[in-house]
């Protein structure tokens, strides 16, 4: 057990961080196992989301995550699972009405450029 105050604090922080990282890794493994047990669009999405979360929390390297997601996609294709369609926001049908204030205002004058100071 450390004696110095800063080392004691560091040990406590390490324990907390380790628990957090283990929880993230466990969620990742569970999601991937769930997909492998029953391949579907929902489990594929959950597994990919868990991988992305692990990368965001610096538990997993981005290249490792890319490789694992590619393997998931390969397995999904072999199982005949199609990824869920992404929801795209529909363009708004209402157009903004033209305002009179924009057309009535004259263009603002540009400030004259400052001349460099003359050398003496």
N, CA, C and O atoms as a MOPAC input file, in Angstrom:
PM7 MOZYME 1SCF
protein

 N      0.84900 1    -1.17700 1     0.00000 1
 C      0.00000 1     0.00000 1     0.00000 1
 C      0.89600 1     1.24100 1     0.00000 1
 O      1.87600 1     1.30500 1     0.74200 1
 N      0.55500 1     2.22300 1    -0.83300 1
 C      1.39200 1     3.42000 1    -0.88600 1
 C      1.28200 1     4.25300 1     0.38800 1
 O      0.28100 1     4.19600 1     1.10200 1
 N      2.32000 1     5.01600 1     0.65200 1
 C      2.36700 1     5.85800 1     1.84100 1
 C      2.14600 1     7.31800 1     1.47400 1
 O      1.50200 1     8.05600 1     2.21900 1
 N      2.67300 1     7.73400 1     0.33800 1
 C      2.57400 1     9.12400 1    -0.10700 1
 C      1.13700 1     9.43300 1    -0.52900 1
 O      0.46600 1     8.60000 1    -1.13900 1
 N      0.67300 1    10.64000 1    -0.19700 1
 C     -0.70800 1    11.02600 1    -0.47400 1
 C     -1.06200 1    10.93000 1    -1.95300 1
 O     -2.11300 1    10.40200 1    -2.31600 1
 N     -0.18700 1    11.43900 1    -2.79200 1
 C     -0.47000 1    11.43200 1    -4.23800 1
 C     -0.54000 1    10.00300 1    -4.77400 1
 O     -1.32300 1     9.71900 1    -5.68000 1
 N      0.27800 1     9.10000 1    -4.21800 1
 C      0.26000 1     7.70700 1    -4.65600 1
 C     -1.01300 1     7.01800 1    -4.19400 1
 O     -1.55400 1     6.17100 1    -4.90600 1
 N     -1.50100 1     7.37400 1    -3.00000 1
 C     -2.76500 1     6.81600 1    -2.50200 1
 C     -3.90900 1     7.23800 1    -3.40900 1
 O     -4.75600 1     6.42700 1    -3.78300 1
 N     -3.92000 1     8.52100 1    -3.75800 1
 C     -4.96300 1     9.04300 1    -4.64900 1
 C     -4.89300 1     8.35700 1    -6.01000 1
 O     -5.91800 1     7.98500 1    -6.58000 1
 N     -3.67800 1     8.19300 1    -6.52300 1
 C     -3.48900 1     7.55500 1    -7.82300 1
 C     -4.01100 1     6.11800 1    -7.79700 1
 O     -4.61900 1     5.66400 1    -8.76600 1
 N     -3.77700 1     5.40100 1    -6.69700 1
 C     -4.24500 1     4.02100 1    -6.57000 1
 C     -5.76800 1     3.95900 1    -6.57600 1
 O     -6.36100 1     3.07300 1    -7.19100 1
 N     -6.39900 1     4.91700 1    -5.88200 1
 C     -7.86600 1     4.96800 1    -5.86100 1
 C     -8.41800 1     5.24600 1    -7.25900 1
 O     -9.39200 1     4.62800 1    -7.68700 1
 N     -7.78400 1     6.18100 1    -7.96300 1
 C     -8.23600 1     6.52100 1    -9.31100 1
 C     -8.08400 1     5.33800 1   -10.25200 1
 O     -8.93300 1     5.10500 1   -11.11200 1
 N     -6.99700 1     4.59200 1   -10.08600 1
 C     -6.75400 1     3.43300 1   -10.93700 1
 C     -7.84300 1     2.38000 1   -10.76400 1
 O     -8.29900 1     1.77800 1   -11.73600 1
 N     -8.25100 1     2.16700 1    -9.52800 1
 C     -9.30000 1     1.18700 1    -9.25200 1
 C    -10.60700 1     1.59700 1    -9.93000 1
 O    -11.27200 1     0.76900 1   -10.55300 1
 N    -10.97000 1     2.86500 1    -9.80800 1
 C    -12.21300 1     3.36500 1   -10.40800 1
 C    -12.16000 1     3.24100 1   -11.92000 1
 O    -13.11900 1     2.78500 1   -12.54400 1
 N    -11.03500 1     3.64700 1   -12.51400 1
 C    -10.89700 1     3.58400 1   -13.97600 1
 C    -10.95200 1     2.15100 1   -14.47100 1
 O    -11.56500 1     1.86700 1   -15.50000 1
 N    -10.30700 1     1.24300 1   -13.73400 1
 C    -10.28600 1    -0.16300 1   -14.13700 1
 C    -11.70500 1    -0.73400 1   -14.14000 1
 O    -12.08800 1    -1.44500 1   -15.06900 1
 N    -12.48500 1    -0.42400 1   -13.10000 1
 C    -13.86700 1    -0.90900 1   -13.03500 1
 C    -14.67900 1    -0.38600 1   -14.21200 1
 O    -15.47700 1    -1.11500 1   -14.80100 1
 N    -14.47100 1     0.87800 1   -14.54600 1
 C    -15.19900 1     1.48600 1   -15.65800 1
 C    -14.81700 1     0.80900 1   -16.98600 1
 O    -15.68000 1     0.51500 1   -17.81300 1
 N    -13.51300 1     0.56900 1   -17.17300 1
 C    -13.04200 1    -0.06000 1   -18.40300 1
 C    -13.52600 1    -1.50200 1   -18.51500 1
 O    -13.91100 1    -1.94900 1   -19.59500 1
 N    -13.50700 1    -2.22600 1   -17.40100 1
 C    -13.96700 1    -3.61800 1   -17.41300 1
 C    -15.45200 1    -3.67700 1   -17.76400 1
 O    -15.87700 1    -4.56900 1   -18.49800 1
 N    -16.24500 1    -2.73400 1   -17.24700 1
 C    -17.67400 1    -2.69200 1   -17.55400 1
 C    -17.89700 1    -2.44200 1   -19.04400 1
 O    -18.76700 1    -3.06000 1   -19.65700 1
 N    -17.11800 1    -1.54300 1   -19.61900 1
 C    -17.24700 1    -1.24900 1   -21.05000 1
 C    -16.86100 1    -2.46700 1   -21.88900 1
 O    -17.54000 1    -2.80000 1   -22.86100 1
 N    -15.77000 1    -3.12700 1   -21.50900 1
 C    -15.33600 1    -4.32300 1   -22.23200 1
 C    -16.36200 1    -5.43900 1   -22.11300 1
 O    -16.61500 1    -6.15800 1   -23.07900 1
 N    -16.96000 1    -5.58900 1   -20.91800 1
 C    -17.96800 1    -6.63000 1   -20.70800 1
 C    -19.17700 1    -6.36000 1   -21.59000 1
 O    -19.70500 1    -7.28800 1   -22.20400 1
 N    -19.62900 1    -5.11200 1   -21.66900 1
 C    -20.77300 1    -4.75100 1   -22.51700 1
 C    -20.46100 1    -5.04500 1   -23.97800 1
 O    -21.32400 1    -5.50800 1   -24.72300 1
 N    -19.22700 1    -4.77600 1   -24.38200 1
 C    -18.79700 1    -5.03800 1   -25.75100 1
 C    -18.84000 1    -6.53000 1   -26.05500 1
 O    -19.38800 1    -6.94600 1   -27.07600 1
 N    -18.26400 1    -7.33200 1   -25.16800 1
 C    -18.23800 1    -8.78100 1   -25.37600 1
 C    -19.64600 1    -9.37200 1   -25.38400 1
 O    -19.95300 1   -10.24300 1   -26.19800 1
 N    -20.49800 1    -8.89700 1   -24.48100 1
 C    -21.87000 1    -9.39900 1   -24.42600 1
 C    -22.62700 1    -9.08100 1   -25.71400 1
 O    -23.37200 1    -9.91900 1   -26.22200 1
 N    -22.43700 1    -7.87600 1   -26.23800 1
 C    -23.13400 1    -7.47300 1   -27.45900 1
 C    -22.67700 1    -8.30900 1   -28.65400 1
 O    -23.49500 1    -8.71800 1   -29.47900 1
 N    -21.37700 1    -8.56000 1   -28.74500 1
 C    -20.84800 1    -9.34900 1   -29.86000 1
 C    -21.32000 1   -10.79900 1   -29.74300 1
 O    -21.68400 1   -11.41900 1   -30.74300 1
 N    -21.31400 1   -11.33900 1   -28.52100 1
 C    -21.78700 1   -12.71500 1   -28.32000 1
 C    -23.26800 1   -12.83600 1   -28.64700 1
 O    -23.70000 1   -13.84300 1   -29.20900 1
 N    -24.04800 1   -11.81900 1   -28.30000 1
 C    -25.47900 1   -11.83000 1   -28.60900 1
 C    -25.69800 1   -11.83900 1   -30.11900 1
 O    -26.58900 1   -12.52700 1   -30.61800 1
 N    -24.88300 1   -11.07400 1   -30.84400 1
 C    -25.00000 1   -11.07200 1   -32.30400 1
 C    -24.62000 1   -12.42700 1   -32.88000 1
 O    -25.31300 1   -12.94700 1   -33.75500 1
 N    -23.52100 1   -13.00500 1   -32.39500 1
 C    -23.08200 1   -14.30200 1   -32.91300 1
 C    -24.09300 1   -15.40400 1   -32.60400 1
 O    -24.24800 1   -16.33500 1   -33.39500 1
 N    -24.78200 1   -15.31200 1   -31.46300 1
 C    -25.77500 1   -16.31900 1   -31.09200 1
 C    -27.03000 1   -16.20200 1   -31.95200 1
 O    -27.58200 1   -17.21300 1   -32.38600 1
 N    -27.47800 1   -14.98600 1   -32.19800 1
 C    -28.69200 1   -14.76400 1   -32.97800 1
 C    -28.49000 1   -13.56100 1   -33.88100 1
 O    -28.84600 1   -12.44300 1   -33.50700 1
 N    -27.91600 1   -13.77100 1   -35.07900 1
 C    -27.67300 1   -12.63400 1   -35.97800 1
 C    -28.97300 1   -11.97000 1   -36.44300 1
 O    -29.85200 1   -12.61700 1   -37.01200 1
 N    -29.06900 1   -10.68200 1   -36.18900 1
 C    -30.20100 1    -9.90000 1   -36.68000 1
 C    -29.73400 1    -8.45700 1   -36.82800 1
 O    -28.65000 1    -8.09200 1   -36.37300 1
 N    -30.55500 1    -7.65500 1   -37.46100 1
 C    -30.18400 1    -6.26300 1   -37.66700 1
 C    -30.05600 1    -5.53300 1   -36.33500 1
 O    -29.18400 1    -4.68100 1   -36.16900 1
 N    -30.93100 1    -5.87100 1   -35.38700 1
 C    -30.89700 1    -5.19600 1   -34.08900 1
 C    -29.63200 1    -5.55500 1   -33.31100 1
 O    -28.99200 1    -4.67900 1   -32.72900 1
 N    -29.26800 1    -6.83900 1   -33.29900 1
 C    -28.07100 1    -7.24100 1   -32.55300 1
 C    -26.80500 1    -6.74500 1   -33.24000 1
 O    -25.81800 1    -6.43600 1   -32.57300 1
 N    -26.82800 1    -6.66700 1   -34.57000 1
 C    -25.68400 1    -6.11200 1   -35.30400 1
 C    -25.49400 1    -4.64700 1   -34.93400 1
 O    -24.37700 1    -4.20400 1   -34.66500 1
 N    -26.58100 1    -3.91000 1   -34.92400 1
 C    -26.51400 1    -2.49400 1   -34.57200 1
 C    -26.02100 1    -2.30000 1   -33.13700 1
 O    -25.22100 1    -1.40500 1   -32.86500 1
 N    -26.50300 1    -3.14300 1   -32.22300 1
 C    -26.08900 1    -3.04700 1   -30.82100 1
 C    -24.60000 1    -3.35400 1   -30.67100 1
 O    -23.90200 1    -2.68800 1   -29.90700 1
 N    -24.11400 1    -4.35600 1   -31.39400 1
 C    -22.69900 1    -4.72300 1   -31.30800 1
 C    -21.81700 1    -3.61000 1   -31.86800 1
 O    -20.79400 1    -3.26900 1   -31.27500 1
 N    -22.20900 1    -3.04700 1   -33.00100 1
 C    -21.42900 1    -1.95300 1   -33.58400 1
 C    -21.45100 1    -0.72800 1   -32.68100 1
 O    -20.44600 1    -0.02700 1   -32.56300 1
 N    -22.57000 1    -0.46900 1   -32.05300 1
 C    -22.67800 1     0.65100 1   -31.13400 1
 C    -21.77800 1     0.43600 1   -29.92200 1
 O    -21.14300 1     1.37800 1   -29.44700 1
 N    -21.71800 1    -0.78400 1   -29.42300 1
 C    -20.85500 1    -1.09000 1   -28.27500 1
 C    -19.38600 1    -0.89600 1   -28.65100 1
 O    -18.59600 1    -0.40800 1   -27.84300 1
 N    -19.02600 1    -1.27400 1   -29.86000 1
 C    -17.64100 1    -1.08300 1   -30.32600 1
 C    -17.32600 1     0.40700 1   -30.41400 1
 O    -16.25900 1     0.84600 1   -29.98200 1
 N    -18.24800 1     1.18000 1   -30.97000 1
 C    -18.04000 1     2.62300 1   -31.08500 1
 C    -17.91700 1     3.28400 1   -29.70700 1
 O    -17.11400 1     4.19800 1   -29.52200 1
 N    -18.70700 1     2.82200 1   -28.75800 1
 C    -18.64700 1     3.35800 1   -27.40300 1
 C    -17.29400 1     3.07000 1   -26.76300 1
 O    -16.72800 1     3.92400 1   -26.08000 1
 N    -16.77900 1     1.86100 1   -26.98600 1
 C    -15.47500 1     1.48800 1   -26.42300 1
 C    -14.36900 1     2.35800 1   -27.00400 1
 O    -13.42900 1     2.72100 1   -26.29700 1
 N    -14.47200 1     2.69300 1   -28.28400 1
 C    -13.47100 1     3.57100 1   -28.91100 1
 C    -13.57900 1     4.96800 1   -28.32000 1
 O    -12.56700 1     5.60500 1   -28.02900 1
 N    -14.80000 1     5.44000 1   -28.14500 1
 C    -15.01700 1     6.77800 1   -27.60500 1
 C    -14.45200 1     6.91000 1   -26.19400 1
 O    -13.98600 1     7.98100 1   -25.80400 1
 N    -14.49400 1     5.82500 1   -25.43500 1
 C    -13.99300 1     5.83900 1   -24.05700 1
 C    -12.53600 1     5.41500 1   -23.96300 1
 O    -12.02300 1     5.19800 1   -22.86500 1
 N    -11.87000 1     5.29500 1   -25.09400 1
 C    -10.44900 1     4.92500 1   -25.16400 1
 C    -10.15200 1     3.56800 1   -24.54200 1
 O     -9.07500 1     3.36100 1   -23.98300 1
 N    -11.09600 1     2.65000 1   -24.63500 1
 C    -10.88600 1     1.29100 1   -24.15200 1
 C    -10.37000 1     0.42800 1   -25.30000 1
 O     -9.66100 1    -0.55500 1   -25.08400 1
 N    -10.73500 1     0.80900 1   -26.51800 1
 C    -10.39300 1     0.03900 1   -27.70600 1
 C     -9.76400 1     0.97400 1   -28.73100 1
 O    -10.20300 1     2.11300 1   -28.89400 1
 N     -8.74200 1     0.49300 1   -29.41800 1
 C     -8.08800 1     1.27700 1   -30.46400 1
 C     -9.01300 1     1.37100 1   -31.67100 1
 O     -9.76900 1     0.43900 1   -31.94700 1
 N     -8.96000 1     2.49200 1   -32.39600 1
 C     -9.89600 1     2.67300 1   -33.51500 1
 C     -9.65100 1     1.67700 1   -34.63400 1
 O    -10.59900 1     1.26900 1   -35.30500 1
 N     -8.40600 1     1.27500 1   -34.85500 1
 C     -8.13500 1     0.28800 1   -35.89900 1
 C     -8.64700 1    -1.09300 1   -35.49700 1
 O     -9.15300 1    -1.83800 1   -36.33600 1
 N     -8.52000 1    -1.42900 1   -34.24100 1
 C     -9.05600 1    -2.69000 1   -33.73200 1
 C    -10.57500 1    -2.68800 1   -33.87900 1
 O    -11.16600 1    -3.69200 1   -34.27600 1
 N    -11.19900 1    -1.56800 1   -33.56100 1
 C    -12.64300 1    -1.44800 1   -33.68500 1
 C    -13.06200 1    -1.60100 1   -35.14000 1
 O    -14.05800 1    -2.26300 1   -35.43100 1
 N    -12.32300 1    -1.00500 1   -36.04100 1
 C    -12.63400 1    -1.10500 1   -37.45600 1
 C    -12.56400 1    -2.55900 1   -37.92300 1
 O    -13.41600 1    -3.03300 1   -38.67600 1
 N    -11.53600 1    -3.24500 1   -37.46000 1
 C    -11.37000 1    -4.65300 1   -37.83400 1
 C    -12.53100 1    -5.49400 1   -37.28500 1
 O    -13.06700 1    -6.34900 1   -37.98900 1
 N    -12.90700 1    -5.25200 1   -36.05300 1
 C    -13.99300 1    -6.03400 1   -35.44500 1
 C    -15.33100 1    -5.74000 1   -36.11600 1
 O    -16.14300 1    -6.64700 1   -36.30400 1
 N    -15.56700 1    -4.47900 1   -36.47900 1
 C    -16.80400 1    -4.13200 1   -37.16200 1
 C    -16.85400 1    -4.75800 1   -38.55500 1
 O    -17.91700 1    -5.16800 1   -39.02100 1
 N    -15.69500 1    -4.82900 1   -39.21500 1
 C    -15.63900 1    -5.46600 1   -40.53000 1
 C    -15.96400 1    -6.95200 1   -40.40200 1
 O    -16.66800 1    -7.51000 1   -41.24400 1
 N    -15.45700 1    -7.59000 1   -39.35900 1
 C    -15.74600 1    -9.00800 1   -39.12700 1
 C    -17.22900 1    -9.21400 1   -38.83400 1
 O    -17.83100 1   -10.17900 1   -39.30500 1
 N    -17.81700 1    -8.30500 1   -38.05400 1
 C    -19.25500 1    -8.38800 1   -37.79100 1
 C    -20.05400 1    -8.26500 1   -39.08800 1
 O    -21.01200 1    -9.00600 1   -39.30800 1
 N    -19.65300 1    -7.32700 1   -39.93900 1
 C    -20.35300 1    -7.12800 1   -41.20900 1
 C    -20.22600 1    -8.34700 1   -42.10200 1
 O    -21.17600 1    -8.73200 1   -42.78300 1
 N    -19.04500 1    -8.95200 1   -42.09500 1
 C    -18.81000 1   -10.15800 1   -42.88700 1
 C    -19.69900 1   -11.29800 1   -42.39800 1
 O    -20.31000 1   -12.00800 1   -43.19700 1
 N    -19.76600 1   -11.46600 1   -41.08000 1
 C    -20.61300 1   -12.51500 1   -40.50900 1
 C    -22.09400 1   -12.23500 1   -40.75600 1
 O    -22.87500 1   -13.16000 1   -40.97700 1
 N    -22.47800 1   -10.96400 1   -40.71700 1
 C    -23.86200 1   -10.59100 1   -40.97100 1
 C    -24.24100 1   -10.90300 1   -42.41600 1
 O    -25.33900 1   -11.38900 1   -42.68600 1
 N    -23.32800 1   -10.62200 1   -43.33900 1
 C    -23.59000 1   -10.89500 1   -44.74800 1
 C    -23.72700 1   -12.39400 1   -44.97800 1
 O    -24.59300 1   -12.83900 1   -45.73200 1
 N    -22.85700 1   -13.17500 1   -44.31500 1
 C    -22.91900 1   -14.63200 1   -44.45700 1
 C    -24.22200 1   -15.18700 1   -43.87700 1
 O    -24.75400 1   -16.17600 1   -44.38100 1
 N    -24.73500 1   -14.55300 1   -42.82400 1
 C    -25.96500 1   -15.00400 1   -42.19000 1
 C    -27.20200 1   -14.44900 1   -42.89700 1
 O    -28.32700 1   -14.82600 1   -42.56900 1
 N    -26.99700 1   -13.55900 1   -43.86200 1
 C    -28.12000 1   -12.98700 1   -44.60600 1
 C    -28.80700 1   -11.85500 1   -43.86500 1
 O    -29.97300 1   -11.56100 1   -44.12800 1
 N    -28.10600 1   -11.22100 1   -42.95200 1
 C    -28.67700 1   -10.10400 1   -42.18900 1
 C    -28.39700 1    -8.81300 1   -42.93700 1
 O    -27.25700 1    -8.52700 1   -43.30400 1
 N    -29.44300 1    -8.04400 1   -43.15500 1
 C    -29.26600 1    -6.74200 1   -43.79700 1
 C    -29.26700 1    -5.68200 1   -42.70500 1
 O    -30.08800 1    -5.73700 1   -41.79000 1
 N    -28.35200 1    -4.71400 1   -42.79200 1
 C    -28.32000 1    -3.67300 1   -41.76100 1
 C    -29.59200 1    -2.85000 1   -41.78200 1
 O    -30.19000 1    -2.63800 1   -42.83700 1
 N    -30.00000 1    -2.38900 1   -40.61900 1
 C    -31.20200 1    -1.57600 1   -40.50600 1
 C    -31.00800 1    -0.27800 1   -41.27400 1
 O    -29.92100 1     0.30100 1   -41.27200 1
 N    -32.05900 1     0.16800 1   -41.92400 1
 C    -31.99300 1     1.41300 1   -42.69000 1
 C    -31.81800 1     2.58000 1   -41.74000 1
 O    -32.48400 1     2.66100 1   -40.70700 1
 N    -30.92600 1     3.47400 1   -42.09200 1
 C    -30.70200 1     4.64700 1   -41.25500 1
 C    -31.82800 1     5.64200 1   -41.49900 1
 O    -32.32600 1     5.78600 1   -42.61600 1
 N    -32.20800 1     6.31400 1   -40.44200 1
 C    -33.28100 1     7.30000 1   -40.56300 1
 C    -32.68500 1     8.62900 1   -40.98200 1
 O    -31.82700 1     9.18100 1   -40.29400 1
 N    -33.14200 1     9.13500 1   -42.10600 1
 C    -32.68600 1    10.43400 1   -42.58200 1
 C    -33.79800 1    11.43900 1   -42.35700 1
 O    -34.97400 1    11.13300 1   -42.55300 1
 N    -33.43000 1    12.61100 1   -41.95500 1
 C    -34.41100 1    13.65900 1   -41.71200 1
 C    -34.99200 1    14.11300 1   -43.04800 1
 O    -34.26100 1    14.41800 1   -43.99100 1
 N    -36.31500 1    14.15100 1   -43.10800 1
 C    -36.99000 1    14.59000 1   -44.32600 1
 C    -36.79800 1    16.08900 1   -44.48400 1
 O    -36.84200 1    16.82600 1   -43.49800 1
 N    -36.58200 1    16.55500 1   -45.72600 1
 C    -36.42600 1    17.99800 1   -45.91300 1
 C    -37.73100 1    18.71000 1   -45.55900 1
 O    -38.82400 1    18.21700 1   -45.84000 1
 N    -37.59300 1    19.85200 1   -44.95200 1
 C    -38.77100 1    20.59700 1   -44.53300 1
 C    -39.48400 1    21.16800 1   -45.75300 1
 O    -38.85400 1    21.74500 1   -46.63800 1
 N    -40.80400 1    21.00200 1   -45.79000 1
 C    -41.59800 1    21.45100 1   -46.92600 1
 C    -41.90300 1    22.93900 1   -46.84000 1
 O    -42.13100 1    23.58600 1   -47.86200 1
 N    -41.91000 1    23.47700 1   -45.64700 1
 C    -42.26200 1    24.88700 1   -45.49900 1
 C    -41.06300 1    25.76200 1   -45.84100 1
 O    -39.95900 1    25.56300 1   -45.33500 1
 N    -41.30500 1    26.71400 1   -46.69600 1
 C    -40.25400 1    27.64800 1   -47.08600 1
 C    -40.40400 1    28.91700 1   -46.25200 1
 O    -41.50700 1    29.26800 1   -45.83300 1
 N    -39.29900 1    29.59000 1   -46.01900 1
 C    -39.34500 1    30.82300 1   -45.24500 1
 C    -39.95800 1    31.93000 1   -46.10300 1
 O    -39.58000 1    32.09600 1   -47.26300 1
 N    -40.89300 1    32.67900 1   -45.54300 1
 C    -41.46300 1    33.78000 1   -46.31400 1
 C    -40.43000 1    34.90100 1   -46.48000 1
 O    -39.59500 1    35.14500 1   -45.61000 1
 N    -40.52300 1    35.55900 1   -47.61700 1
 C    -39.58800 1    36.64600 1   -47.90000 1
 C    -39.89700 1    37.81500 1   -46.97300 1
 O    -41.05900 1    38.18100 1   -46.79700 1
 N    -38.87800 1    38.39000 1   -46.39100 1
 C    -39.08900 1    39.52400 1   -45.48800 1
 C    -38.75700 1    40.82100 1   -46.19900 1
 O    -37.87000 1    40.87300 1   -47.05100 1
 N    -39.47300 1    41.84900 1   -45.84100 1
 C    -39.26600 1    43.14900 1   -46.46200 1
 C    -38.04300 1    43.84100 1   -45.88700 1
 O    -37.40800 1    44.64400 1   -46.57000 1
 N    -37.70800 1    43.54000 1   -44.64800 1
 C    -36.61700 1    44.23900 1   -43.99500 1
 C    -35.28500 1    43.94200 1   -44.66500 1
 O    -34.41000 1    44.80700 1   -44.69600 1
 N    -35.11100 1    42.75600 1   -45.19300 1
 C    -33.84800 1    42.40800 1   -45.82600 1
 C    -33.66000 1    43.18600 1   -47.12700 1
 O    -32.54700 1    43.60200 1   -47.44800 1
 N    -34.75200 1    43.38500 1   -47.88200 1
 C    -34.64500 1    44.09100 1   -49.15000 1
 C    -34.58500 1    45.60300 1   -48.94400 1
 O    -33.99300 1    46.30700 1   -49.76300 1
 N    -35.18100 1    46.11300 1   -47.87500 1
 C    -35.25700 1    47.54400 1   -47.66400 1
 C    -33.94200 1    48.11900 1   -47.13100 1
 O    -33.66000 1    49.29900 1   -47.33700 1
 N    -33.15400 1    47.31800 1   -46.46400 1
 C    -31.91400 1    47.83300 1   -45.89000 1
 C    -30.86500 1    48.01400 1   -46.98000 1
 O    -30.64700 1    47.10900 1   -47.78500 1
 N    -30.21400 1    49.17500 1   -47.01300 1
 C    -29.14200 1    49.35600 1   -47.99400 1
 C    -27.89900 1    48.58700 1   -47.52500 1
 O    -27.75000 1    48.26300 1   -46.34700 1
 N    -27.04500 1    48.31700 1   -48.45800 1
 C    -25.81800 1    47.60000 1   -48.13500 1
 C    -24.94000 1    48.46800 1   -47.24000 1
 O    -24.82200 1    49.67500 1   -47.45000 1
 N    -24.34100 1    47.85500 1   -46.26500 1
 C    -23.48100 1    48.59800 1   -45.34100 1
 C    -22.21600 1    49.03300 1   -46.05700 1
 O    -21.65900 1    48.29600 1   -46.87000 1
 N    -21.76300 1    50.26500 1   -45.73800 1
 C    -20.55000 1    50.77500 1   -46.35900 1
 C    -19.34000 1    50.16000 1   -45.67900 1
 O    -19.32400 1    49.96300 1   -44.46400 1
 N    -18.35300 1    49.86900 1   -46.46200 1
 C    -17.12800 1    49.31100 1   -45.90500 1
 C    -16.29400 1    50.44300 1   -45.31600 1
 O    -16.24300 1    51.54600 1   -45.86200 1
 N    -15.65300 1    50.15600 1   -44.21500 1
 C    -14.77900 1    51.14300 1   -43.58800 1
 C    -13.54100 1    51.30400 1   -44.45400 1
 O    -13.03500 1    50.32000 1   -44.99400 1
 N    -13.04000 1    52.54300 1   -44.59700 1
 C    -11.84900 1    52.72900 1   -45.42300 1
 C    -10.65900 1    51.98700 1   -44.81700 1
 O    -10.49500 1    51.95000 1   -43.59800 1
 N     -9.86300 1    51.41800 1   -45.65000 1
 C     -8.69600 1    50.65800 1   -45.19000 1
 C     -7.67800 1    51.61300 1   -44.57100 1
 O     -7.47900 1    52.72800 1   -45.05300 1
 N     -7.04300 1    51.16200 1   -43.50600 1
 C     -6.04600 1    51.99500 1   -42.85300 1
 C     -4.78900 1    52.02400 1   -43.69200 1
 O     -4.35000 1    51.00400 1   -44.22300 1
 N     -4.21700 1    53.21300 1   -43.80300 1
 C     -2.98700 1    53.33900 1   -44.56500 1
 C     -1.81100 1    53.04400 1   -43.64300 1
 O     -1.86200 1    53.38900 1   -42.46200 1
 N     -0.76700 1    52.42100 1   -44.14600 1
 C      0.38400 1    52.15500 1   -43.30000 1
 C      1.03400 1    53.46200 1   -42.86200 1
 O      0.99600 1    54.46000 1   -43.58200 1
 N      1.62400 1    53.44400 1   -41.68700 1
 C      2.27000 1    54.64400 1   -41.16300 1
 C      3.47100 1    55.00000 1   -42.03000 1
 O      4.22800 1    54.12400 1   -42.44900 1
 N      3.63700 1    56.29400 1   -42.29500 1
 C      4.75500 1    56.76000 1   -43.12800 1
 C      6.06200 1    56.61400 1   -42.33600 1
 O      6.10300 1    56.87100 1   -41.13200 1
 N      7.11500 1    56.20200 1   -43.02400 1
 C      8.42600 1    56.05700 1   -42.38700 1
 C      9.07700 1    57.42500 1   -42.28400 1
 O      8.94500 1    58.25700 1   -43.18300 1
 N      9.77000 1    57.64800 1   -41.20200 1
 C     10.46400 1    58.91800 1   -41.02300 1
 C     11.93000 1    58.76400 1   -41.25500 1
 O     12.67700 1    59.73600 1   -41.14800 1

